[in-house]
């Protein structure tokens, strides 16, 4: 009896096992003559032990594997997969192994129960030699960790799941445009050319550069790299457009990220929690519970296509063009002196390959780093049963599982999809007229209820005090001891009163008195006399200070009240009572003391209020900084559209095409695709306006911290209640001068707190920051100039070049064209203007051919077409670059594994 073993092929696994990278391998065992193979025999193929043959028990319900068994001996160099033969005749042995194909030595054996294998010689072809070992097609030998999906050739026809469009712009050197030339070398500038005027750029002299002024322009431009200088002055350039396709190829399991083991009869519940930026832990109860928590810190994107789109939207070195209704990033390439579309496409493809390959690798690395998995195991005993993600070991052996990250294999291809001739022009301060978003943030006044307002002490007022006094009867001469006579002022002495007597001596009494007063109240001094009341006595008097030869009455120094009688009759009394009302005024010291106390109380209150106001406004600024830092940017498309409209409006106003700006704008729109206009703002020329090179103590920055709203001009609506940008603050540091002496150094700083997001790009440069803008908007606002690129509408290239010759002049168009390697033969011997016309005609024809348009859409119909070699210099409308990226997913798979108990090596 002769046995023949033949390989019948490999087939895909049915659902739900599709996409696993494994196939069903089948081998037919036939006997010659037929029927020579006994029934109910255990026959098997002996395969190398390192071949990744899966246990057929893992694939219940797969018809080809019904009755298949797998026998592994840790000490043997072979593993055996086979089945029990049915009725006498042939048998098919099938097993599951990786799809990768190779060749391997195989044995055919009979495996009696409990006995060693018995070798069966066999042939691989009818009539061929029968040997114990034969070489047959077989799965590739397993190399731990090396499987990374199927070959890309197996995915031919796969449609792309995403695409991204971009381009490379190259200025075309050789033409001196009037707009760029006048801007660079205008008369009166530091490096200007005297006499350089717009009218010199037209006519034959301009075409041949025979005019002295234009010849000086050409000589000045030639002092540096001629191509670079002429590329800056040129009004035209070429954009090569490319499309990047992303294909979903395969998934496979990556390196182990964790390990589980289940004892015989044990049950383990695996809970996986995948979160974005937040930590979520789910607990499930089981008899023996193992809860695994997966913590992941992700970027905003976990797909390479989305990551590339996100980076392109934020890359500040790119121009943006709304090509085909989407924002297509445009890279700025080197200036080229060749007008050949083919040469430009090849150079652009090389630049594109370097940029996109680096970009996708960077995005892939970031995504890989962002998928960080942490495993934690919690074991509890309970009587309840969980119904989620339960793995139960019903065997009598210990079962091991590796927790492996599921990986994605993504293919990337690049295709050239066309070239566009463009008009380039420079514009100064492009963001000057753009408005900013003002954040309305009302600052509440500080709570002053805890600060009692002092009650001012009253300034002491004058007082009137009435004292009971008396004037004594003092007889100087005479016999009126009973004080009964009436006296008048003596003509000889006004201080005496006299009563003339006819019988003897005259009676004389004292009329002038200085009556002592009680001491003034504390803090007061005598201010004057209010009144004197003798209570109806027959008396007259004078109290005027002048009559009494006094400076003041009462006398504050002596504290006495002066009084002179002019007529008096004591009516038999030895004294005359009187009430003297004295006016007292506060002393200057008392008034000053009260005013000082009031001022000190008011100052203390104002200091407390000011402290609360400073704290309240400082907290308000902190809150504003947090709000400003967390402000969501507006949609990038809207911002780019505004910038594009701003650039276009500035361009129309600057050119002054025609007598009517509206008509001029329409003419430009007819020839140029304004909606696809792009612009560049170079980083090394971004300079904030209005900021001195070295700030001083009086510098305020572009947006200083405003006064508090309670101290702002209240006649202005919302004064102090809005925020338009990131705050700047002038602060002082110290440095040493050349002599080693401390010298103040001032800087325009930006404000941050421990809660704010990182300050936007440009904060340290003193930029004006739009709080709801993105990085590109802030760079646009602070750019000293922008280079606007207007693509010519397809089919209007010839007319647009003719119109540009009228607007930009014809300087240097009549010079001989410098033929470059790779240029079409028809360019040789032509002039610059003639070659430019040929280029315009070629692009007009290429951009209007339907076949070229269909070529750019072919991938969406036919799918992935493997590119031999991975890269080739681009030809127009061809796919020229291809590579594969491996990305992690947020899924982790438990894979059963076995280990050699002696060596510890995984089987």
C-alpha positions in Angstrom: 0.0 0.0 0.0 1.3 3.4 -1.0 0.3 6.6 0.8 0.2 10.0 -1.0 -0.1 13.3 1.0 -0.9 16.5 -1.0 -1.5 20.1 0.0 -5.0 21.1 -1.1 -4.9 24.8 -0.1 -5.8 27.3 2.6 -9.2 28.9 3.2 -10.4 31.8 5.3 -11.9 31.2 8.7 -15.6 31.8 8.9 -17.2 34.5 11.1 -16.6 35.4 13.9 -12.9 34.5 13.3 -12.3 36.5 10.1 -9.6 39.1 10.1 -7.4 37.2 12.6 -4.5 36.6 10.3 -5.1 32.8 10.4 -6.2 30.4 7.7 -7.4 26.8 7.5 -4.7 24.6 6.0 -5.8 21.3 4.5 -3.9 18.2 3.4 -5.3 15.1 1.6 -4.1 11.7 2.5 -4.9 9.0 -0.2 -4.0 5.4 -0.4 -3.0 3.4 -3.5 -4.8 1.3 -4.3 -8.0 3.2 -3.1 -9.4 1.7 0.1 -6.0 0.7 1.4 -6.2 3.1 4.4 -8.0 1.3 7.2 -11.0 2.9 8.9 -11.0 4.2 12.5 -7.2 4.8 12.5 -5.7 7.9 14.2 -3.4 9.4 11.6 -1.6 12.7 11.9 0.9 15.0 10.3 4.1 15.6 12.2 4.8 19.3 12.2 7.7 21.3 13.7 7.1 22.3 17.3 7.7 26.0 16.5 4.8 26.1 14.0 1.9 28.2 15.3 -0.8 25.6 15.1 -4.0 26.5 16.9 -6.0 24.2 19.2 -9.0 23.1 17.1 -11.2 23.2 20.2 -11.1 27.0 20.0 -13.0 26.9 16.7 -16.3 25.0 17.4 -18.7 24.9 14.6 -16.0 25.0 11.8 -16.8 22.0 9.7 -13.3 21.4 8.4 -12.0 21.0 11.9 -14.6 18.6 13.2 -12.9 15.5 14.6 -9.4 17.2 14.4 -7.1 16.6 17.4 -3.8 18.3 18.3 -1.1 16.5 20.4 1.9 18.4 21.8 4.8 16.8 23.7 7.0 19.4 25.5 10.0 17.2 25.1 9.4 16.4 21.5 10.6 18.3 18.4 7.2 17.6 16.7 3.6 18.4 17.2 0.9 16.2 15.7 -2.4 17.3 14.2 -4.7 14.6 12.7 -8.0 12.9 12.8 -9.6 9.5 12.9 -10.2 8.0 9.4 -13.7 7.1 8.4 -14.6 4.4 6.0 -11.7 2.8 4.2 -10.2 5.3 1.8 -8.6 8.8 2.0 -8.8 11.4 4.7 -8.4 15.2 4.9 -6.4 16.7 7.8 -7.1 20.4 8.4 -5.8 22.7 11.0 -5.6 26.5 11.8 -2.3 28.3 11.4 -1.0 31.7 10.3 -1.6 32.7 6.7 2.1 33.2 5.9 3.3 30.4 3.6 6.6 28.6 3.5 7.8 25.0 3.1 8.5 22.5 5.9 9.4 18.9 6.5 6.4 16.8 7.5 5.9 13.3 8.9 2.9 11.1 8.5 2.3 8.9 11.6 -0.3 6.6 13.1 -1.1 7.6 16.7 -2.5 4.7 18.7 -4.0 5.7 22.0 -1.4 5.7 24.8 1.4 4.5 22.4 4.3 6.4 20.7 3.7 7.5 17.1 4.4 5.0 14.3 6.0 6.6 11.2 4.2 6.0 7.8 6.3 6.5 4.7 4.5 8.5 2.1 4.9 10.2 -1.3 3.9 13.7 -2.4 3.0 12.7 -5.9 1.5 9.5 -7.2 4.3 7.2 -8.2 6.8 9.3 -6.4 9.4 8.1 -3.8 8.0 7.1 -0.4 10.0 8.6 2.4 9.3 9.0 6.2 9.9 12.8 5.8 8.8 14.9 2.9 8.8 18.7 2.2 5.4 20.3 1.6 3.9 23.8 1.5 3.3 24.7 5.2 2.6 27.7 7.4 5.7 29.8 8.1 7.5 28.8 11.3 6.4 30.8 14.3 8.8 33.5 15.5 7.5 35.0 18.8 6.3 38.6 18.3 7.2 38.7 14.6 3.8 38.4 13.0 2.5 41.8 12.0 -0.4 41.0 9.6 -0.6 39.6 6.1 1.5 40.9 3.2 0.1 44.1 1.7 -0.3 42.4 -1.7 -3.2 40.4 -0.3 -5.1 43.7 0.2 -5.2 44.7 -3.5 -8.5 46.3 -4.2 -9.1 47.6 -0.7 -10.9 51.0 -0.9 -9.4 53.9 1.1 -11.2 54.7 4.3 -9.9 58.3 4.4 -7.9 60.7 2.3 -6.1 64.0 2.8 -5.2 66.6 0.1 -2.1 68.8 0.2 0.3 70.4 -2.1 3.8 71.9 -2.6 4.2 75.4 -3.9 7.3 76.5 -5.9 7.9 80.1 -7.1 9.1 80.3 -10.7 12.2 82.4 -11.1 12.8 84.6 -14.1 10.1 87.3 -14.1 10.4 90.6 -12.1 6.8 91.5 -11.0 6.1 95.1 -10.4 4.3 94.6 -7.1 7.0 92.5 -5.4 9.9 94.5 -6.9 8.5 97.9 -5.8 7.8 96.5 -2.3 11.4 95.1 -2.0 13.3 98.0 -3.6 11.0 101.0 -3.5 12.7 104.3 -3.9 13.5 106.0 -0.5 13.9 102.7 1.4 17.2 101.7 3.1 18.1 99.4 0.2 15.9 101.1 -2.4 16.7 101.9 -6.0 16.3 105.6 -6.8 13.8 106.2 -9.6 12.2 102.8 -9.5 8.6 103.4 -10.7 5.7 101.3 -11.9 5.7 102.6 -15.4 9.3 101.3 -16.0 8.0 97.7 -15.9 6.2 97.9 -19.2 7.5 98.0 -22.8 10.4 96.6 -24.7 13.0 98.1 -22.4 11.4 96.3 -19.5 11.3 93.0 -21.4 15.0 93.1 -22.2 16.0 94.9 -19.0 17.8 97.6 -21.0 16.5 100.3 -18.8 19.2 101.4 -16.4 17.0 101.3 -13.3 15.7 97.8 -14.1 19.2 96.7 -14.8 20.2 97.9 -11.4 17.3 96.0 -10.0 18.5 92.8 -11.7 22.1 93.4 -10.5 20.9 94.0 -6.9 18.8 90.8 -7.0 21.8 88.9 -8.3 24.0 89.8 -5.3 22.4 86.8 -3.5 21.3 83.5 -4.9 19.8 84.6 -8.2 17.1 81.9 -8.2 16.0 82.7 -4.7 16.0 86.5 -5.2 14.1 86.1 -8.5 11.7 83.7 -6.9 10.9 86.4 -4.3 10.4 89.0 -7.0 8.5 86.7 -9.4 4.7 87.1 -9.6 4.1 83.5 -10.6 4.6 80.0 -9.1 3.5 76.5 -9.5 1.5 74.3 -7.0 1.6 70.6 -7.3 -1.3 69.0 -5.6 -1.2 65.5 -4.0 -3.7 63.3 -2.2 -2.8 60.9 0.6 -4.9 57.7 0.9 -5.3 55.6 4.0 -6.2 51.9 3.7 -7.3 49.5 6.5 -5.1 46.4 5.9 -5.2 44.0 8.8 -5.3 43.6 12.5 -3.1 41.5 14.6 -2.1 41.1 18.2 0.9 43.0 19.6 3.2 42.3 22.4 1.8 41.1 25.8 0.6 43.8 28.1 -0.6 41.6 31.0 -1.2 38.1 32.1 -4.1 36.1 33.7 -4.1 32.6 35.1 -7.2 30.5 36.0 -7.0 27.5 38.3 -9.0 24.4 37.6 -12.6 25.1 38.2 -11.9 28.8 38.7 -13.8 31.7 37.2 -12.3 35.0 36.4 -14.1 38.1 35.2 -12.0 40.6 33.1 -13.3 44.1 33.1 -11.7 46.5 30.7 -12.4 50.2 30.9 -11.2 52.4 28.1 -11.5 56.1 28.8 -10.5 59.4 27.3 -8.9 61.8 29.7 -11.0 60.5 32.6 -10.5 57.5 34.9 -13.5 55.1 35.1 -13.3 51.9 37.2 -16.1 49.3 37.0 -16.4 46.5 39.6 -18.1 43.2 39.0 -18.7 40.6 41.7 -18.0 36.9 41.2 -17.0 33.9 43.3 -13.3 34.6 42.5 -13.1 37.9 40.8 -10.2 39.5 38.9 -11.0 43.0 37.8 -8.7 44.5 35.3 -8.7 48.3 34.8 -7.3 49.8 31.7 -6.3 53.4 32.0 -5.6 55.2 28.8 -4.4 58.8 28.2 -5.3 59.6 24.6 -4.8 62.5 22.3 -7.8 64.0 20.5 -7.3 61.5 17.7 -6.6 57.8 17.7 -6.5 57.2 13.9 -3.5 58.2 11.8 -5.8 59.8 9.2 -7.4 62.0 11.8 -4.0 62.8 13.4 -2.5 63.9 10.1 -5.5 66.1 9.4 -5.3 67.6 12.9 -1.5 68.3 12.5 -2.0 69.8 9.1 -4.7 72.1 10.5 -2.4 73.3 13.2 0.9 73.3 11.3 1.9 77.0 11.1 4.4 76.4 8.3 1.7 75.5 5.8 -0.5 77.6 3.6 -4.1 76.6 3.4 -6.2 76.4 0.2 -9.8 75.4 0.0 -9.1 73.0 -2.8 -12.2 71.0 -3.8 -14.2 72.4 -0.9 -11.7 71.2 1.8 -8.8 73.0 3.4 -5.7 71.6 1.7 -2.4 72.3 3.4 0.3 73.6 1.0 4.0 73.2 1.7 6.4 75.9 0.5 9.1 74.3 -1.6 12.3 75.7 -3.0 12.4 78.3 -5.8 12.8 76.6 -9.2 14.2 78.0 -12.4 12.6 75.2 -14.4 9.1 75.8 -15.8 8.7 72.1 -16.6 5.6 70.5 -15.0 7.2 67.1 -14.9 10.4 68.3 -13.2 8.4 70.3 -10.7 6.2 67.3 -9.9 9.2 65.1 -9.3 10.9 67.6 -7.0 7.6 68.2 -5.2 7.1 64.4 -4.8 10.4 64.1 -3.1 9.6 66.9 -0.7 6.2 65.4 -0.2 7.6 61.9 0.6 10.0 63.3 3.2 7.3 65.5 4.8 4.4 63.0 4.9 6.6 60.0 5.8 8.0 61.9 8.8 4.6 63.3 9.7 2.8 59.9 9.7 5.6 58.3 11.7 5.4 61.1 14.2 1.6 60.7 14.4 1.9 57.0 14.8 4.5 57.3 17.5 2.3 59.7 19.4 -0.7 57.4 19.1 1.4 54.5 20.3 2.7 56.5 23.3 -0.8 57.7 24.1 -2.1 54.1 24.5 -0.7 53.4 27.9 -2.3 50.4 29.7 -2.2 49.8 33.4 -3.5 46.5 34.9 -4.8 46.1 38.4 -6.2 42.9 39.9 -8.8 42.9 42.7 -9.8 39.5 44.2 -12.9 39.0 46.3 -15.1 36.1 47.4 -18.9 36.4 47.2 -21.9 34.3 46.6 -23.2 36.2 43.7 -22.5 35.4 40.0 -21.4 38.0 37.5 -22.8 37.9 34.0 -20.1 40.0 32.2 -16.8 38.9 30.6 -16.6 35.7 32.6 -13.8 33.3 31.7 -14.2 29.9 33.4 -11.8 27.0 33.4 -13.7 23.8 33.2 -10.6 21.7 32.7 -8.4 20.0 35.3 -5.3 22.0 34.2 -4.1 25.5 35.0 -4.9 27.8 32.1 -2.8 30.9 31.2 -3.9 33.9 29.2 -1.8 36.8 27.8 -3.5 40.1 27.5 -2.4 41.5 24.2 -3.1 44.8 22.5 -4.9 44.6 19.2 -2.9 46.4 16.5 -4.0 47.9 13.2 -2.0 47.8 10.0 -2.8 50.9 7.9 -1.4 51.5 4.4 -0.6 54.9 3.1 -0.3 55.9 -0.6 0.5 59.3 -2.2 -0.8 60.3 -5.7 0.0 63.4 -7.8 -3.4 64.8 -8.8 -2.5 67.9 -10.8 -0.6 71.2 -11.0 -1.9 74.8 -10.8 -0.2 78.0 -12.0 -0.5 80.7 -9.4 -0.1 84.4 -8.9 2.0 85.4 -5.8 2.0 88.9 -4.2 3.2 90.2 -0.8 0.9 92.2 1.6 2.0 94.1 4.7 0.3 93.7 8.1 -2.4 91.4 6.8 -4.2 91.0 10.1 -4.5 94.7 10.9 -8.2 95.0 10.1 -9.3 91.8 11.8 -11.4 92.3 14.9 -10.9 90.3 18.1 -13.4 88.5 20.3 -14.1 90.5 23.5 -15.0 88.2 26.4 -17.6 89.9 28.5 -16.7 89.2 32.1 -18.4 91.4 34.7 -16.2 91.8 37.8 -18.3 92.0 41.0 -17.4 94.8 43.4 -15.7 93.5 46.6 -17.8 92.8 49.6 -17.2 95.6 52.1 -19.7 94.5 54.7 -16.9 93.2 56.8 -15.2 96.6 56.9 -17.2 99.0 59.1 -17.0 102.5 57.7 -15.8 104.9 60.5 -18.0 107.6 61.7 -16.1 110.9 61.6 -15.7 112.8 64.8 -17.4 116.2 64.9 -15.0 119.1 64.8 -15.5 121.1 68.1 -17.9 124.0 67.8 -17.8 127.3 69.7 -19.6 127.3 73.1 -21.3 130.0 75.0 -21.1 129.7 78.8 -22.8 132.1 81.2 -21.1 132.8 84.5 -22.7 134.5 87.5 -20.4 137.4 88.5 -20.8 140.5 90.7 -19.3 144.0 90.9 -18.5 145.1 94.4 -19.3 148.6 95.8 -15.9 150.1 96.4 -16.1 153.5 98.1 -13.0 155.5 97.4 -14.1 158.9 98.9 -17.2 160.3 100.6 -19.6 159.1 103.1 -22.0 157.0 101.1 -21.4 153.9 103.2 -24.9 152.6 102.5 -24.4 152.7 98.7 -27.5 154.7 98.2 -26.3 157.5 95.8 -26.2 157.5 92.0 -22.8 157.8 90.4 -21.7 158.9 87.0 -18.3 158.7 85.3 -15.9 161.1 86.8 -14.5 163.7 84.4 -11.2 163.4 86.1 -10.8 159.6 85.9 -13.0 157.3 83.8 -12.3 154.4 86.1 -14.1 156.3 88.9 -17.7 157.1 89.4 -18.6 160.4 91.2 -21.6 161.9 93.0 -21.1 165.6 93.5 -22.0 166.9 96.9 -23.0 170.6 97.7 -22.2 170.4 101.3 -18.8 168.7 101.4 -16.5 166.3 99.6 -17.8 164.4 96.5 -18.5 160.7 96.8 -16.3 158.6 94.6 -16.5 154.9 93.9 -14.7 152.4 91.6 -16.1 152.1 88.1 -13.4 149.9 86.3 -13.3 146.2 87.1 -11.3 143.1 85.7 -13.5 140.2 86.7 -11.7 136.8 86.8 -13.4 134.0 84.8 -13.4 130.3 85.4 -10.9 128.3 83.4 -12.0 127.5 79.8 -13.3 124.1 79.0 -10.6 121.6 77.8 -9.6 122.2 74.3 -11.2 125.6 74.2 -10.1 129.2 74.5 -11.9 132.5 75.1 -13.3 133.7 71.9 -15.4 136.7 72.9 -18.1 138.2 75.0 -21.7 137.3 74.1 -23.6 139.4 76.6 -23.8 140.9 80.1 -27.1 140.9 82.1 -27.3 143.0 85.3 -30.8 141.7 85.9 -32.6 145.0 85.9 -30.1 147.0 88.1 -29.8 150.7 87.6 -26.5 150.5 85.9 -24.9 151.4 82.6 -21.5 150.1 81.4 -19.1 149.6 78.5 -17.3 146.3 77.7 -15.6 147.4 74.4 -12.0 146.5 74.4 -11.0 149.8 72.9 -12.7 151.7 75.7 -11.0 149.5 78.2 -7.6 149.8 76.6 -7.6 146.0 76.0 -6.6 144.0 72.9 -9.4 141.6 73.4 -12.2 141.4 75.9 -12.3 139.0 77.7 -8.6 138.8 77.9 -7.6 135.2 76.9 -4.2 135.6 78.5 -5.4 136.7 81.9 -8.7 135.0 81.6 -10.5 138.1 82.9 -13.5 140.1 81.8 -13.1 143.8 81.6 -16.0 146.1 82.5 -16.3 149.9 83.2 -19.5 151.4 84.6 -20.8 154.7 83.2 -23.8 155.1 85.4 -24.7 153.1 88.5 -26.9 153.1 91.6 -26.2 150.2 93.9 -29.6 150.8 95.7 -28.1 150.1 99.1 -26.3 146.9 98.0 -22.7 146.2 98.5 -22.5 144.5 95.1 -24.3 144.3 91.8 -24.9 140.7 90.5 -24.6 140.0 86.7 -24.6 137.2 84.3 -21.7 137.2 81.8 -22.1 135.0 78.7 -18.6 134.1 77.4 -18.0 132.6 73.9 -15.4 129.8 73.8 -13.8 128.6 70.6 -11.9 125.3 70.1 -8.2 125.7 70.1 -6.3 125.0 66.9 -4.7 122.0 68.5 -8.1 120.5 69.4 -9.3 121.0 65.9 -6.2 119.5 64.4 -6.4 116.5 66.7 -10.0 115.8 65.6 -9.1 116.2 61.9 -6.1 114.0 62.3 -8.1 111.3 64.0 -10.7 111.5 61.3 -8.1 111.3 58.6 -6.4 108.4 60.2 -9.7 106.5 60.4 -10.6 107.4 56.8 -7.1 106.3 55.6 -7.3 103.0 57.5 -10.7 102.4 56.0 -9.5 103.3 52.5 -6.5 101.0 52.9 -8.7 98.1 53.9 -11.1 98.8 51.0 -8.2 99.1 48.6 -6.7 95.8 49.8 -10.1 94.1 49.3 -10.4 95.7 45.8 -6.9 94.6 44.9 -7.6 91.1 46.0 -11.0 91.1 44.3 -9.6 92.4 41.0 -6.6 90.0 41.3 -8.9 87.1 41.7 -11.0 88.4 38.8 -7.9 88.5 36.7 -7.1 84.9 37.7 -10.6 83.9 36.8 -10.3 85.8 33.5 -7.0 84.1 32.7 -8.6 80.7 33.3 -11.6 81.6 31.1 -9.3 83.0 28.4 -7.1 79.9 28.5 -10.0 77.5 28.3 -11.8 79.4 25.5 -12.7 77.1 22.7 -11.2 78.3 19.3 -13.6 79.0 16.5 -13.8 76.5 13.7 -10.5 76.6 11.7 -12.4 76.8 8.4 -14.2 80.0 9.5 -10.9 81.6 10.7 -9.1 80.7 7.4 -12.1 82.1 5.4 -11.9 85.4 7.2 -8.2 85.6 6.7 -8.6 84.8 3.0 -11.2 87.5 2.6 -9.0 90.0 4.4 -6.0 89.2 2.1 -8.2 89.4 -1.0 -9.7 92.7 0.1 -6.2 94.1 0.8 -5.1 92.9 -2.6 -7.9 94.5 -4.5 -7.4 97.8 -2.7 -3.7 97.7 -3.3 -3.8 96.9 -6.9 -6.5 99.4 -7.8 -7.6 97.3 -10.8 -9.7 99.5 -13.0 -11.7 102.5 -11.8 -14.1 100.5 -9.7 -13.0 98.1 -7.0 -16.0 95.9 -7.4 -15.3 95.5 -11.1 -11.6 94.8 -10.4 -12.6 92.1 -7.8 -14.8 90.4 -10.4 -12.1 90.5 -13.0 -9.7 88.8 -10.5 -12.4 86.2 -9.6 -13.0 85.4 -13.3 -9.3 84.4 -13.8 -8.3 83.3 -10.3 -9.8 80.8 -7.9 -10.1 83.2 -4.9 -11.8 80.5 -2.8 -8.7 78.4 -3.2 -6.3 81.2 -2.4 -3.5 80.3 0.1 -1.1 82.5 2.0 2.2 82.0 3.9 3.5 84.0 6.9 7.1 83.1 7.5 8.1 82.4 11.1 11.4 84.3 10.9 9.6 87.4 9.8 6.9 87.4 12.4 7.4 90.6 14.4 4.8 92.2 16.6 4.1 95.7 15.7 4.2 98.5 18.3 6.7 96.8 20.6 10.2 98.4 21.1 13.1 96.0 20.9 14.0 96.6 24.6 11.0 97.4 26.8 11.4 100.0 29.5 9.5 101.0 32.6 6.9 102.8 30.6 6.2 99.9 28.1 2.7 98.5 28.3 2.6 95.7 25.7 -0.1 94.9 23.2 -2.8 94.2 25.8 -1.9 95.4 29.3 -4.1 94.7 32.3 -6.8 97.4 32.3 -7.9 99.4 35.4 -10.5 97.8 37.6 -14.0 98.4 36.4 -14.9 100.5 39.5 -12.1 102.9 38.5 -12.6 102.8 34.7 -14.3 105.5 32.6 -17.9 104.7 33.2 -19.0 106.8 30.2 -17.7 104.0 28.0 -20.1 101.0 27.7 -18.7 97.9 29.4 -15.6 99.7 30.5 -13.4 97.3 32.3 -15.9 94.4 31.8 -14.4 92.8 28.6 -11.3 90.8 27.8 -9.9 90.8 24.2 -6.6 89.1 24.5 -4.1 87.5 26.8 -2.9 90.0 29.4 0.6 91.4 29.3 2.4 92.9 32.3 5.5 95.0 32.5 7.8 93.6 35.1 11.3 94.4 36.4 14.3 92.1 36.8 17.9 92.9 37.6 21.0 92.4 35.6 24.6 93.5 35.8 26.1 96.2 33.6 29.6 95.8 32.2 31.0 97.3 35.4 29.2 94.8 37.5 26.6 97.2 38.9 23.0 96.1 39.4 20.9 97.5 36.6 17.1 97.2 36.2 15.9 95.3 33.2 12.3 95.5 32.0 10.3 92.8 30.2 6.8 92.5 28.8 5.6 89.4 30.5 2.4 87.4 30.1 0.2 86.4 33.0 -0.5 82.8 34.0 -1.8 80.9 37.0 -1.5 77.4 38.2 -4.9 76.7 36.7 -4.4 78.3 33.2 -3.7 76.3 30.1 -0.2 76.8 28.6 0.1 80.3 27.1 -0.4 80.5 23.3 2.5 80.6 20.9 3.9 84.1 20.7 3.1 85.1 24.3 6.8 85.6 25.1 7.2 87.7 22.0 4.5 90.1 23.0 2.0 89.0 20.4 -1.5 90.1 20.3 -3.5 86.9 21.1 -7.0 86.3 19.9 -8.6 84.3 22.7 -11.0 82.3 20.4 -8.4 82.0 17.6 -5.9 79.2 16.9 -2.1 79.4 16.4 -2.5 80.3 12.8 -4.8 83.2 13.5 -2.4 84.6 16.1 0.5 84.4 13.7 -1.6 86.0 11.0 -2.6 88.9 13.4 1.1 89.5 14.3 2.7 88.9 10.9 4.6 91.7 9.4 3.7 90.5 5.9 2.0 87.6 4.2 2.5 86.1 0.8 -0.8 85.5 -1.0 -1.0 82.8 -3.6 -4.0 82.9 -6.0 -4.4 79.7 -8.2 -5.5 80.4 -11.7 -8.8 78.8 -12.6 -8.4 75.6 -14.6 -8.9 76.5 -18.3 -8.0 80.1 -17.9 -4.2 79.8 -17.6 -3.4 81.5 -20.9 -5.8 84.4 -20.3 -4.6 84.8 -16.8 -0.9 85.0 -17.8 -1.7 87.7 -20.4 -3.6 89.7 -17.7 -0.8 89.3 -15.3 1.6 90.7 -17.9 -0.5 93.9 -17.9 -0.8 94.1 -14.1 2.7 92.9 -13.1 4.6 94.3 -16.1 6.9 92.5 -18.5 10.3 92.9 -16.8 12.7 90.2 -17.9 10.1 88.3 -20.0 12.2 89.0 -23.1 15.4 87.5 -21.7 16.6 84.0 -22.9 15.2 81.1 -20.9 17.9 79.1 -19.1 17.2 75.6 -20.2 17.2 73.2 -17.2 17.8 69.4 -17.1 14.5 67.6 -17.5 12.8 70.5 -19.4 10.8 69.6 -22.5 12.8 70.0 -25.7 10.5 72.8 -26.9 11.7 75.1 -24.1 15.2 75.2 -25.5 16.1 78.5 -27.3 12.9 80.2 -26.1 12.6 83.4 -24.1 11.1 83.5 -20.5 7.8 84.9 -21.7 7.5 82.3 -24.5 8.2 79.4 -22.1 5.7 80.8 -19.6 3.1 80.8 -22.4 3.9 77.2 -23.3 3.6 76.3 -19.6 0.2 78.0 -19.4 -1.0 76.3 -22.5 0.2 72.9 -21.2 -1.5 73.3 -17.9 -4.7 74.6 -19.5 -4.9 71.5 -21.6 -4.0 69.1 -18.7 -6.4 70.7 -16.3 -9.4 70.4 -18.7 -8.8 66.8 -19.9 -11.4 64.5 -18.4 -9.0 61.6 -18.5 -6.7 63.3 -16.0 -9.6 64.0 -13.7 -10.7 60.3 -13.9 -7.1 59.3 -13.1 -7.2 61.2 -9.8 -10.4 59.4 -8.8 -9.3 55.9 -9.9 -8.3 54.8 -6.4 -11.9 55.3 -5.1 -13.1 52.9 -7.8 -10.4 50.2 -8.0 -8.9 50.4 -4.5 -5.4 49.7 -3.3 -2.8 48.9 -6.0 0.5 47.8 -4.4 3.4 49.9 -5.5 6.6 48.0 -6.3 9.6 49.3 -4.4 7.5 51.7 -2.3 8.6 54.9 -4.0 9.3 56.4 -7.4 9.6 60.0 -8.6 6.2 61.2 -9.4 4.8 61.4 -12.8 1.7 63.6 -13.3 -1.5 61.9 -12.0 0.4 58.7 -10.7 0.7 57.1 -7.4 4.3 57.4 -6.4 4.8 56.6 -2.7 3.6 53.9 -0.4 4.3 52.7 3.2 2.7 50.9 6.1 2.0 52.2 9.6 1.2 50.0 12.6 -1.2 51.6 15.1 -2.5 50.4 18.5 -6.2 50.2 19.3 -8.0 50.6 22.6 -8.9 46.8 22.6 -7.0 44.2 24.6 -7.5 40.5 23.8 -7.0 37.5 26.1 -5.0 34.8 24.3 -4.6 31.3 25.8 -0.9 30.3 26.0 1.1 27.4 27.2 4.5 27.3 28.9 7.2 24.6 29.1 7.3 23.9 32.9 11.0 23.0 32.6 12.4 25.8 30.5 9.7 28.4 31.2 9.5 29.1 27.4 6.2 29.7 25.8 5.2 26.8 23.6 
